[in-house]
Each structure stands twice: as structure tokens, then as C-alpha cells.
Amino acid sequence: MAVDYLVIVVYLAGMLAMGWWGMRRAKSKSEFLVAGRRLGPAMYSGTMAAIVLGGASTIGGVGLGYQCGLSGAWMVFTIGLGLLALSVFFSARIARLKVYTVSEMLDLRYGGRAGVISGLVMWAYTLMLAVTSTIAYATIFDVLFDMNRTLAIVLGGSIVVAYSTLGGMWSITLTDMVQFVVKTIGVLLLLLPVAVVKAGGFSEMKAQLPTEYFDPLGIGGETIFTYVLIYTFGMLIGQDIWQRVFTARSDRTARWGGTVAGTYCLAYAVAGAVIGTAAKVLYPNLASADDAFATIVKDELPMGVRGLVLAAALAAVMSTSSGALIACATVANNDIWARLRGIVPTEGDQHDEVKGNRAFILLMGLAVIATAIALNDVVQALTVAYNLLVGGLLVPILGGLLWKRGTAQGALASVAVGGLAVIGLMAAYGILANEPVYYGLLASLAAYVAVSLATRPTDAAVLAAWRERLAGRAPEPGTASEQVPAAQ
């Protein structure tokens, strides 16, 4: 596997080189956290697709195909649907807000009283997302180098932390574009056709497998509904996703670029399920469905090509990990630490703000690596994160965008009731049960509506300032003079 090793080493070295390049470009808070808000359609589409299609979408998507057949596409498919809904209905308004975090949006909409609590929930979500992505390095490096789990996590995590810390969103954007290309070639153009051909084509696959493997709804209606609640709605409100929307140079770029990325996700979902179905024909008795991706790559692909496809798996994991890491650090610094210290953000010393955010990425990166080493059950950790995110924050965020009668008291009640309900229900029904997110979301909605109607409407001046932001008539402070050509 010498050639495959060389491909991987060159790829990893390239990631670090792009981090160094990004460091030279990120000279302000806006450049460091949201790439100067000037990505064009091509770069925006590629980076958005890269961040949402991580290790779970690649290794996990193929595993679901191995387990359930074509209906295994639903998990990744609902991610694509969420990205399409965000892009078509909300991204233009989000991009025009010119903020850095979801909590800043809540402060603008409700008058500055919802930030810290929502920031804590969002921080927990982004931290667990980064942790679960980092753990995936152990699987990939084990296939590549038969490497110890802890060493694999430290190696993969250190590379992501290094380029993210150096150049912030510029480094992450550039590496994500490379990762998008590598994933497209490795998974869609190479692994997909090879897997189908090796399995004897679709006719042979149908002959070898039960008919339910080709039923689009075979995974079950309740499972699909849960995927919609967790992943489709999760795409609408996650800090890691919103922070990418903030990088768009215009609301039109956010809308159409995101639509292209969402459509790409739908194709990626089907490809993963087909590869997994082909793997079931070739290897019917694997110990774990999640081994399907690595097994078919290792045994069926030729030298060199195998290295590229394994690099594609690394790319998938790294893009999600780096996006979650910068989101986690942004929330920790801007929504929690600054507020606890009573600091009102200013645009006076951008260089110091870059250093502060860089320090938080490094600090959160070390915490992510340490947690990933200590944690065993990643599925439960990710489920807790998504349940808290959707149960606690979906209603006040979408309510703020869609219902002008919603109030700060209603938003706080919604976050508290929804979050506590999810935690209590997970204790009662089990972490992996569906009921916590169902009932937690209903409790959050009921609290939001009831408390909002029982309290005084949001101050007219706050709503007027909010409408100015939504209309794009209030420029981001301190950036009016930054007239730099948009990246294409």
C-alpha cells in the first residue's frame, strides 16, 4: 500500500499548507470567522456540501445501505432536504443579518436577553459534533496504518486543529473545497461504479438480496420521521451551518449556492446506499455494518485509487470536524466567555480579536481531542447533542424568524422547557428513544406560544432594528470600508 500511503500523506500535508496560506489572509474578525462574508457561488456550494457530508454521511451512510438497502439513504437524504429548506426559505434573511452566531441573531430579535442560555446549548451541540467527527479518524487510520485508536485521534485531530487555528474560516474554506473535490471523485466517480460492477450489476444485486433491500421505505416510516425531526430541522438551526451561510457574499449566493449543495447531498445519499447494498452482496457476513465502507475500499479498489477513496473518507470527516470546531470556538468566545466577562464586542482592535478567536479554536480543539479519546459511545453523544439542539432551540429560532408576536420571555421559556423536557425524557425512555425529541419539541412550542402571548410584545424599536437587519439595510459595523473582490 505504499502508493496509497503516499496519496494520504500528500493530502494531509496539503491541508496544513492551506492552513498556513489562510493565516496570511485572515487579518480581521470577519475574515477569520466568516471568510470576510465574500464567498462566491462555486466556493460557497462546495464548502457547504463539504461540511454537512461528514464521516456519518460517508461511512455511516454506506453502513445503513449495507443494513437496510436503498432505504438506508434516508439519513443523508434528510440532511439534504434540510439544507434545501434552509437555502430556499431562510438563508437570504440569515445572510443579511451580518452576525457571527445564532445567539447574536436571538439577541437582535428578542432584545438582548436570550444569548447566554442559547449559547450554552449550541456550544454543547457543536462540541459533541466535533468530538464524534474526531473519533472517526480512529476507524480510517486503523484501516490505513493499523494504528492505535488514541494515536489516530491525536494525529487526525491535531491536523484539523492546526489548520483551523492558523487561518480560521479561510483555511477551512480552502481545505473544504479540496475535500469536496476529493469526495466527489473518490466516492461518486470511483467507488460507486466499481462497487456496482464488482457486485455484478443491479440485476445480480436484486437476485442476491431480499426484496426489502430495494424498497425506498424499507427502513420504516417512524425512523424516517425521526431523521426529518433531527437532521432536517437540525440543518435549519445549527451554528456550524449558519456560520457557513454568513460567508456568502450576497443573499442570492446563499440561496442558490445552498440549493446546489443540497441537491448534491441528495445524490450523495443515494450513492452511499447503493455502495452499501453492493457491499452486502460481496460481504454478506460483516461483523459491523460500519465496516462495509472500509472493507470494500480495501479489497475491491486498485492501488492508488484505494488511497484516493480513503482520502475521500478523511476529507468527509475533516470537513465536518473543522466546521464544528470553529463553530464551537466562536460560540464559546463570543456568546459565553465575552458575555460572562461583561464585554460588549467592538470593532476597535480587529487583530486582537483574531488572536482571541484563534486561542479559543486551539483551546476547544484540545478539549475535543481529549473528549474523543475518553468517549466510547459516539452514537449516544451525538443523539444527546441533536436532541438538545432541536428540542431547545428550533422553536425560538424559527419563531423569531416567522412570528413577530414571539417575545424574549417566550424564547427563554422555550429553551428551558424544551431542553429540560428532552433531558428528562431521555432519562425515562433512553437516550436513543424517539420520544424525547417528539415530546420535547412539543413542550418547547407550547411554552413559546403560551409565554409569548402572556407577556408584553417585543419593544417596537427592537422589532424595527430587526426588520432593518433582515432587509439588509444595516451594514455590519466596521466592515463598510473592506471593499475586497469576492472569491469565486
C-alpha positions as CSV (number, residue, x, y, z in Angstrom):
1,M,0.0,0.0,0.0
2,A,3.0,2.3,-0.4
3,V,1.3,4.3,-3.2
4,D,-1.9,4.6,-1.1
5,Y,0.2,5.9,1.8
6,L,1.8,8.4,-0.4
7,V,-1.5,9.8,-1.6
8,I,-2.7,10.1,2.0
9,V,0.5,11.8,3.2
10,V,0.4,14.3,0.3
11,Y,-3.3,15.1,1.1
12,L,-2.6,15.7,4.8
13,A,0.4,17.9,4.0
14,G,-1.7,19.9,1.6
15,M,-4.3,20.5,4.4
16,L,-1.5,22.0,6.6
17,A,-0.2,24.1,3.8
18,M,-3.6,25.6,3.2
19,G,-3.8,26.4,6.9
20,W,-0.6,28.4,6.6
21,W,-2.0,30.3,3.5
22,G,-5.2,31.1,5.3
23,M,-3.3,32.6,8.3
24,R,-1.8,35.2,5.9
25,R,-5.2,36.1,4.7
26,A,-7.3,36.2,7.9
27,K,-6.4,39.7,9.3
28,S,-9.8,40.7,10.8
29,K,-12.5,39.1,12.9
30,S,-14.8,39.0,9.8
31,E,-12.0,37.3,7.7
32,F,-11.2,34.8,10.4
33,L,-14.7,33.8,11.4
34,V,-16.7,34.1,8.2
35,A,-14.2,34.5,5.4
36,G,-15.0,38.2,5.0
37,R,-18.6,37.4,4.0
38,R,-17.5,37.3,0.4
39,L,-17.6,33.7,-1.0
40,G,-19.0,33.4,-4.5
41,P,-21.4,30.7,-5.6
42,A,-18.9,28.0,-6.6
43,M,-16.8,28.1,-3.4
44,Y,-19.9,28.5,-1.2
45,S,-21.6,25.5,-2.7
46,G,-18.6,23.3,-2.4
47,T,-17.8,24.2,1.2
48,M,-21.5,23.9,2.3
49,A,-21.7,20.4,0.8
50,A,-18.4,19.5,2.5
51,I,-19.4,20.5,6.0
52,V,-22.8,18.7,6.0
53,L,-21.4,15.5,4.5
54,G,-19.1,14.2,7.2
55,G,-18.0,10.8,8.4
56,A,-21.5,9.8,9.4
57,S,-22.8,10.6,6.0
58,T,-20.0,8.6,4.3
59,I,-19.1,5.7,6.5
60,G,-22.5,5.7,8.3
61,G,-24.4,6.2,5.0
62,V,-22.7,3.2,3.4
63,G,-23.3,1.2,6.7
64,L,-27.1,2.0,6.5
65,G,-27.1,0.8,2.9
66,Y,-25.4,-2.4,4.0
67,Q,-28.0,-2.9,6.7
68,C,-31.2,-1.7,5.0
69,G,-30.6,-1.4,1.3
70,L,-31.6,1.6,-0.7
71,S,-33.8,3.0,2.1
72,G,-30.5,3.5,4.0
73,A,-30.2,6.7,2.0
74,W,-32.8,8.4,4.2
75,M,-30.5,9.7,6.9
76,V,-28.3,11.6,4.4
77,F,-31.3,12.4,2.3
78,T,-33.0,14.3,5.2
79,I,-29.7,16.2,5.7
80,G,-30.0,17.3,2.0
81,L,-33.7,18.2,2.5
82,G,-32.8,20.3,5.5
83,L,-30.1,22.2,3.5
84,L,-32.5,22.8,0.7
85,A,-35.2,24.1,3.1
86,L,-32.6,26.4,4.8
87,S,-31.3,27.7,1.4
88,V,-34.7,28.3,-0.2
89,F,-36.7,29.7,2.8
90,F,-34.2,31.2,5.3
91,S,-30.7,31.6,4.1
92,A,-31.2,35.0,2.4
93,R,-32.5,36.5,5.6
94,I,-29.8,34.9,7.7
95,A,-27.1,36.2,5.4
96,R,-28.4,39.7,5.6
97,L,-28.3,39.8,9.4
98,K,-24.5,40.2,9.4
99,V,-24.0,38.4,12.7
100,Y,-21.5,35.7,13.7
101,T,-23.6,33.3,15.8
102,V,-27.1,32.1,16.2
103,S,-27.3,33.6,19.7
104,E,-26.5,37.0,18.3
105,M,-29.5,36.6,16.0
106,L,-31.7,35.7,19.0
107,D,-30.4,38.8,20.8
108,L,-31.2,41.0,17.9
109,R,-34.7,39.6,17.5
110,Y,-35.7,39.5,21.2
111,G,-33.8,42.5,22.6
112,G,-30.5,41.0,24.0
113,R,-31.8,38.6,26.7
114,A,-31.6,35.2,25.1
115,G,-27.9,34.8,24.3
116,V,-26.1,33.0,27.1
117,I,-28.6,30.2,27.6
118,S,-28.9,29.5,23.9
119,G,-25.1,29.8,23.6
120,L,-24.6,27.0,26.2
121,V,-27.0,24.7,24.3
122,M,-25.3,25.5,20.9
123,W,-21.9,25.1,22.5
124,A,-22.7,21.6,23.7
125,Y,-24.1,20.6,20.3
126,T,-21.1,21.9,18.3
127,L,-18.6,20.3,20.8
128,M,-20.2,16.9,20.6
129,L,-20.4,17.2,16.8
130,A,-16.7,17.9,16.7
131,V,-15.9,15.1,19.1
132,T,-17.9,12.4,17.1
133,S,-16.2,13.6,13.9
134,T,-12.8,13.4,15.5
135,I,-13.4,9.8,16.8
136,A,-14.0,8.7,13.2
137,Y,-10.2,9.2,12.5
138,A,-9.6,6.1,14.5
139,T,-11.6,4.0,12.1
140,I,-9.9,5.4,9.0
141,F,-6.3,5.3,10.3
142,D,-6.8,1.8,11.6
143,V,-7.6,0.7,8.0
144,L,-4.7,2.7,6.6
145,F,-1.9,2.1,9.1
146,D,-3.3,-0.4,11.7
147,M,-2.8,2.5,14.2
148,N,-3.7,2.6,17.9
149,R,-7.0,4.4,18.5
150,T,-5.7,7.1,20.7
151,L,-2.8,7.9,18.4
152,A,-5.1,8.0,15.4
153,I,-7.4,10.5,17.1
154,V,-4.4,12.7,18.2
155,L,-2.9,12.6,14.7
156,G,-6.1,13.4,12.8
157,G,-7.4,15.9,15.3
158,S,-4.1,17.7,15.5
159,I,-4.1,18.3,11.7
160,V,-7.6,19.8,11.8
161,V,-6.8,21.9,14.9
162,A,-3.6,23.2,13.3
163,Y,-5.1,24.4,10.0
164,S,-8.3,25.7,11.7
165,T,-6.3,27.6,14.3
166,L,-3.9,29.1,11.8
167,G,-6.3,30.5,9.2
168,G,-9.8,30.3,10.7
169,M,-12.6,30.2,8.1
170,W,-10.3,31.0,5.2
171,S,-8.2,27.9,5.9
172,I,-11.3,25.8,6.5
173,T,-13.0,27.1,3.3
174,L,-10.0,26.3,1.1
175,T,-9.5,22.8,2.6
176,D,-13.2,22.1,2.3
177,M,-13.1,22.9,-1.4
178,V,-10.3,20.4,-1.8
179,Q,-12.2,17.9,0.4
180,F,-15.4,18.4,-1.7
181,V,-13.5,17.6,-4.9
182,V,-11.8,14.6,-3.4
183,K,-15.1,13.3,-2.0
184,T,-16.8,13.7,-5.4
185,I,-14.1,11.9,-7.3
186,G,-13.4,9.2,-4.6
187,V,-17.0,8.3,-3.7
188,L,-19.2,9.3,-6.6
189,L,-17.0,8.8,-9.6
190,L,-14.8,5.9,-8.4
191,L,-16.2,3.8,-5.6
192,L,-19.8,3.9,-6.7
193,P,-19.4,2.4,-10.2
194,V,-16.7,0.0,-9.0
195,A,-18.9,-1.3,-6.2
196,V,-21.8,-1.9,-8.5
197,V,-19.7,-3.6,-11.2
198,K,-18.0,-5.9,-8.6
199,A,-21.4,-6.9,-7.2
200,G,-22.5,-8.0,-10.7
201,G,-24.7,-5.0,-11.5
202,F,-28.2,-4.2,-10.3
203,S,-29.7,-7.3,-11.7
204,E,-27.4,-9.5,-9.8
205,M,-27.8,-7.4,-6.6
206,K,-31.6,-7.9,-6.9
207,A,-31.2,-11.6,-7.3
208,Q,-28.9,-12.0,-4.3
209,L,-30.7,-9.8,-1.8
210,P,-34.2,-9.8,-0.2
211,T,-36.8,-7.5,-2.0
212,E,-37.0,-5.2,1.0
213,Y,-33.4,-4.1,0.2
214,F,-34.9,-2.3,-2.8
215,D,-38.0,-0.8,-1.0
216,P,-37.5,3.0,-0.7
217,L,-39.4,3.0,2.6
218,G,-37.9,-0.3,3.9
219,I,-36.1,1.4,6.8
220,G,-39.5,2.3,8.4
221,G,-41.8,5.3,8.5
222,E,-41.1,6.1,12.2
223,T,-37.3,6.1,11.5
224,I,-37.7,8.4,8.5
225,F,-39.9,10.8,10.6
226,T,-37.2,10.8,13.3
227,Y,-34.5,11.6,10.8
228,V,-36.6,14.5,9.5
229,L,-37.0,15.9,13.0
230,I,-33.4,15.5,14.0
231,Y,-31.4,16.1,10.8
232,T,-33.7,18.2,8.5
233,F,-34.6,20.6,11.3
234,G,-31.1,20.4,12.8
235,M,-29.8,21.8,9.5
236,L,-32.0,24.8,9.9
237,I,-30.6,26.0,13.2
238,G,-27.0,24.6,13.7
239,Q,-24.2,27.2,14.4
240,D,-21.9,25.1,12.1
241,I,-24.3,25.5,9.2
242,W,-25.3,29.2,9.9
243,Q,-21.6,30.2,10.1
244,R,-21.2,28.9,6.5
245,V,-24.3,30.9,5.4
246,F,-22.6,34.0,6.9
247,T,-19.7,33.5,4.5
248,A,-21.9,34.2,1.4
249,R,-21.2,37.4,-0.4
250,S,-24.9,38.0,-1.0
251,D,-28.3,36.6,-0.1
252,R,-28.6,35.3,-3.7
253,T,-25.3,33.4,-3.3
254,A,-26.6,31.9,-0.1
255,R,-29.9,30.8,-1.7
256,W,-28.7,29.4,-5.0
257,G,-25.4,28.1,-3.7
258,G,-27.1,26.3,-0.9
259,T,-29.7,24.8,-3.2
260,V,-26.9,23.3,-5.4
261,A,-25.2,21.9,-2.2
262,G,-28.5,20.4,-1.0
263,T,-29.1,18.7,-4.4
264,Y,-25.6,17.3,-4.3
265,C,-26.4,15.9,-0.8
266,L,-29.4,14.0,-2.2
267,A,-27.2,12.4,-4.9
268,Y,-24.6,11.5,-2.3
269,A,-27.2,9.9,-0.1
270,V,-28.3,7.6,-2.9
271,A,-24.7,6.8,-3.8
272,G,-23.9,5.7,-0.2
273,A,-26.9,3.5,0.0
274,V,-26.1,1.8,-3.4
275,I,-22.4,1.2,-2.3
276,G,-23.6,-0.3,1.0
277,T,-26.1,-2.6,-0.9
278,A,-23.3,-3.7,-3.2
279,A,-21.1,-4.4,-0.2
280,K,-23.9,-6.6,1.3
281,V,-23.7,-8.8,-1.9
282,L,-19.9,-9.0,-1.7
283,Y,-19.5,-9.4,2.1
284,P,-22.8,-10.7,3.5
285,N,-21.5,-11.5,7.0
286,L,-19.5,-8.5,8.2
287,A,-19.4,-8.1,12.0
288,S,-20.5,-4.5,11.8
289,A,-22.3,-2.6,9.1
290,D,-20.0,0.3,9.6
291,D,-17.1,-1.8,8.4
292,A,-18.7,-2.0,4.9
293,F,-17.0,1.2,3.6
294,A,-13.5,0.3,4.7
295,T,-13.8,-3.3,3.6
296,I,-15.0,-2.7,0.1
297,V,-12.4,0.1,-0.4
298,K,-9.5,-2.1,0.9
299,D,-10.5,-5.3,-1.0
300,E,-12.0,-4.1,-4.3
301,L,-10.1,-1.0,-5.4
302,P,-6.8,-0.9,-7.2
303,M,-3.6,0.6,-5.8
304,G,-3.6,4.4,-5.8
305,V,-7.3,4.6,-6.3
306,R,-7.7,3.0,-2.9
307,G,-5.6,5.7,-1.4
308,L,-7.8,8.4,-3.1
309,V,-11.0,6.9,-1.8
310,L,-9.6,6.6,1.7
311,A,-8.6,10.3,1.4
312,A,-12.2,11.0,0.5
313,A,-13.3,9.4,3.8
314,L,-10.7,11.5,5.6
315,A,-12.0,14.6,3.7
316,A,-15.5,13.9,4.8
317,V,-14.5,13.6,8.4
318,M,-12.2,16.6,8.4
319,S,-14.7,19.0,6.8
320,T,-17.3,18.3,9.4
321,S,-14.8,18.3,12.2
322,S,-13.2,21.6,11.3
323,G,-16.6,23.3,10.7
324,A,-17.9,22.1,14.1
325,L,-14.6,23.2,15.8
326,I,-14.7,26.8,14.5
327,A,-18.4,27.0,15.4
328,C,-17.8,25.6,18.9
329,A,-14.9,28.1,19.4
330,T,-17.0,31.1,18.0
331,V,-19.9,30.3,20.4
332,A,-17.6,29.8,23.4
333,N,-15.7,33.1,22.8
334,N,-18.5,35.4,21.6
335,D,-21.6,34.0,23.2
336,I,-20.4,32.7,26.5
337,W,-17.0,34.0,27.6
338,A,-17.4,37.6,26.4
339,R,-20.9,37.8,28.0
340,L,-19.8,36.3,31.3
341,R,-17.0,38.9,31.4
342,G,-19.5,41.7,30.5
343,I,-17.6,42.6,27.3
344,V,-19.5,44.3,24.6
345,P,-17.9,43.4,21.2
346,T,-16.4,46.3,19.4
347,E,-14.6,46.6,16.1
348,G,-11.7,48.7,17.5
349,D,-8.9,46.2,17.5
350,Q,-9.5,43.5,14.9
351,H,-6.0,42.0,15.2
352,D,-6.6,41.3,18.9
353,E,-10.0,39.8,18.2
354,V,-8.3,37.4,15.7
355,K,-5.8,36.4,18.3
356,G,-8.6,35.8,20.8
357,N,-10.6,33.6,18.5
358,R,-7.5,31.8,17.4
359,A,-6.8,31.0,21.0
360,F,-10.3,29.7,21.5
361,I,-10.1,27.4,18.5
362,L,-6.9,25.9,19.9
363,L,-8.4,25.5,23.4
364,M,-11.6,23.9,22.1
365,G,-9.6,21.7,19.7
366,L,-7.6,20.3,22.6
367,A,-10.8,19.7,24.6
368,V,-12.3,18.0,21.6
369,I,-9.3,15.6,21.2
370,A,-9.3,14.8,24.9
371,T,-13.0,14.1,25.0
372,A,-12.8,12.0,21.8
373,I,-10.1,9.8,23.5
374,A,-12.2,9.4,26.6
375,L,-15.6,8.8,25.0
376,N,-16.7,5.4,23.8
377,D,-20.4,5.6,22.7
378,V,-20.4,8.3,20.0
379,V,-23.9,7.5,18.8
380,Q,-25.4,8.4,22.2
381,A,-23.3,11.5,22.5
382,L,-24.4,12.8,19.0
383,T,-28.1,11.9,19.8
384,V,-27.9,13.9,23.0
385,A,-26.5,16.9,21.1
386,Y,-29.1,16.8,18.4
387,N,-32.0,16.3,20.8
388,L,-30.9,19.3,22.8
389,L,-30.4,21.4,19.7
390,V,-33.8,20.6,18.2
391,G,-35.7,20.4,21.4
392,G,-34.3,23.5,22.9
393,L,-33.5,25.9,20.0
394,L,-35.6,25.1,17.0
395,V,-38.8,26.8,18.2
396,P,-37.3,30.1,19.4
397,I,-35.1,30.4,16.3
398,L,-37.8,29.7,13.7
399,G,-40.4,31.5,15.8
400,G,-38.2,34.6,15.8
401,L,-37.9,34.5,12.0
402,L,-41.6,33.7,11.3
403,W,-43.8,35.1,14.2
404,K,-43.5,38.7,15.2
405,R,-45.5,38.2,18.4
406,G,-42.8,36.0,19.9
407,T,-41.1,37.6,23.0
408,A,-37.8,37.2,24.8
409,Q,-39.7,35.6,27.8
410,G,-41.3,33.1,25.4
411,A,-37.9,32.3,23.8
412,L,-36.2,31.7,27.2
413,A,-39.1,29.6,28.4
414,S,-39.0,27.6,25.2
415,V,-35.2,26.9,25.5
416,A,-35.6,26.0,29.2
417,V,-38.7,23.8,28.9
418,G,-37.6,22.1,25.7
419,G,-34.1,21.4,27.0
420,L,-35.3,20.1,30.4
421,A,-38.0,18.0,28.8
422,V,-35.6,16.4,26.4
423,I,-33.1,15.6,29.3
424,G,-35.9,14.2,31.5
425,L,-37.4,12.1,28.7
426,M,-34.0,10.7,27.7
427,A,-33.6,9.6,31.3
428,A,-37.1,8.0,31.2
429,Y,-37.2,6.4,27.8
430,G,-33.5,6.0,27.0
431,I,-31.1,8.2,25.1
432,L,-31.7,6.5,21.7
433,A,-35.5,6.6,22.0
434,N,-37.6,8.7,19.6
435,E,-40.0,10.1,22.3
436,P,-37.6,12.7,23.8
437,V,-37.3,14.8,20.7
438,Y,-41.0,14.3,19.8
439,Y,-42.4,15.5,23.2
440,G,-39.5,17.9,23.9
441,L,-40.3,19.8,20.7
442,L,-44.0,19.9,21.5
443,A,-43.2,21.2,25.1
444,S,-40.9,23.8,23.7
445,L,-43.6,25.0,21.2
446,A,-46.3,25.1,23.9
447,A,-44.1,27.2,26.2
448,Y,-43.0,29.6,23.5
449,V,-46.6,30.3,22.4
450,A,-48.1,30.5,25.8
451,V,-45.5,32.7,27.4
452,S,-45.2,35.0,24.4
453,L,-49.0,35.6,24.4
454,A,-49.0,36.1,28.2
455,T,-46.2,38.7,28.1
456,R,-45.9,42.2,26.6
457,P,-44.9,42.2,22.9
458,T,-41.3,42.9,21.9
459,D,-40.4,46.6,22.0
460,A,-41.3,48.3,18.7
461,A,-37.7,49.8,18.5
462,V,-36.2,46.3,18.8
463,L,-38.5,44.9,16.0
464,A,-37.8,47.9,13.8
465,A,-34.0,47.3,14.2
466,W,-34.6,43.6,13.5
467,R,-36.5,44.4,10.3
468,E,-33.7,46.7,9.1
469,R,-31.2,43.9,9.6
470,L,-33.5,41.4,7.8
471,A,-33.9,43.8,4.9
472,G,-30.1,44.2,4.6
473,R,-30.2,47.9,5.3
474,A,-27.9,47.8,8.4
475,P,-24.3,47.1,7.4
476,E,-22.0,45.1,9.7
477,P,-20.1,47.5,11.9
478,G,-16.5,48.1,11.0
479,T,-16.7,46.4,7.6
480,A,-18.0,49.1,5.3
481,S,-14.5,50.0,4.2
482,E,-13.5,46.5,3.4
483,Q,-14.0,46.5,-0.3
484,V,-12.3,43.4,-1.4
485,P,-13.3,41.5,-4.6
486,A,-15.4,38.4,-3.9
487,A,-13.9,35.0,-4.0
488,Q,-15.2,32.9,-6.8
